[in-house]
């Protein structure tokens, strides 16, 4: 499982609200079409666990049944495997026809390299929420179809909080640390973390940097190619305060996110009290748990706490959405299929199966989970927003954020070293 995607290509058919049985393909060009008019689409996505995986397989079959001249090869991949494989095919100049994207600096590089199509015209027919296109816009042009929106926050086990004597979710960093201490005193693992995967750990440092330095500081640092800011060092120091409490599950440095013994499984099986994760967390907790049920009504959500004296507000959100990008050699049917995925019942099915918040207006009824509704409300009232750093920044810098923070969490680096490494990466 992972985080989000985009798409590109000229729009020859307006499909919003059209059901699969009524799909009529746009006129086909030469891209991806054989002499018999058959179009083959290679679709890579990151929903590699059920029910999301099976739902997307079913939607692909539904579209193909209505469009016999289209064949869709679906490739679900785990987050890190997806990134590695996509990098390889992009270096060869042969991206998939449709692939997941989180936008930001990674998408910008793909657009500049001519690997993805400009979908500005195609997205103009969609009734998108106001900020949905922002992560996928490069120099005023859209290079992906927004699929969902969301934010990172703490998912917690209400029953374990009660057992530890914690009456309400902590709203400040000092209260959060105190909650961690209470959980440990009660013999409960406070936090689940996929230390092996690295990307989940960067959420902690990023949020602390936002809370201490302010919502715009991370964007400014990348633009100025310098993280030489005492507030960023302070973010590392606050994170070290947490790490020094030994809050994570035993063996967390070797744990992945969505494996049977990973971060999501620890939460879903009630073995940890909290995880810092995105809006997809409840779905992955369920699919990773031993009973495929997760925590149910015992699961709650709260925003990352504010840091006393910091310049940022608790209403400043960190996260992003998922979208679909269209590879440069994609056949015309690729855009038709993405618009099908963003229409009516197909869209509702995908949102419900993956526990996602829609980027397109009019399908809010697909969000049934009360915690997801809470996430949606927080996003709608957000006073600031920062895209995941490993996507907002150019790939080399984004990867350095993950690696440097992971070393800090593992006790192999210092807050000062983190900012030094990020500055060096930004200047390369």
FENJO-V781685 format. One record per run of one state. SS is the DSSP state (H for helix, E for strand, L for the rest). FROM is the first residue (numbers start at 1). TO is the last residue. If there is no record, write none. Layout:
BEGIN
<<SS;FROM;TO> <SS;FROM;TO>>
END
This chain:
BEGIN
<<L;1;5> <E;6;6> <L;7;19> <H;20;22> <L;23;32> <E;33;33> <L;34;38> <E;39;45> <L;46;51> <H;52;66> <L;67;69> <E;70;76> <L;77;78> <H;79;91> <L;92;97> <E;98;101> <L;102;103> <H;104;112> <L;113;115> <E;116;116> <L;117;119> <H;120;123> <L;124;127> <E;128;128> <L;129;133> <H;134;136> <E;137;138> <L;139;140> <E;141;142> <L;143;144> <E;145;149> <L;150;150> <E;151;151> <L;152;152> <E;153;157> <H;158;163> <L;164;171> <E;172;172> <H;173;185> <L;186;190> <E;191;191> <L;192;198> <H;199;213> <L;214;216> <H;217;224> <L;225;229> <H;230;243> <L;244;247> <E;248;248> <L;249;251> <H;252;254> <L;255;262> <H;263;268> <L;269;273> <E;274;277> <L;278;280> <H;281;288> <L;289;295> <H;296;298> <E;299;302> <L;303;305> <E;306;306> <L;307;315> <E;316;319> <L;320;321> <E;322;327> <L;328;332> <H;333;341> <L;342;343> <H;344;354> <L;355;356> <E;357;358> <L;359;359> <E;360;360> <L;361;363> <H;364;366> <L;367;369> <H;370;380> <L;381;383> <E;384;387> <L;388;388> <H;389;392> <L;393;394> <H;395;409> <L;410;414> <H;415;427> <L;428;428>>
END
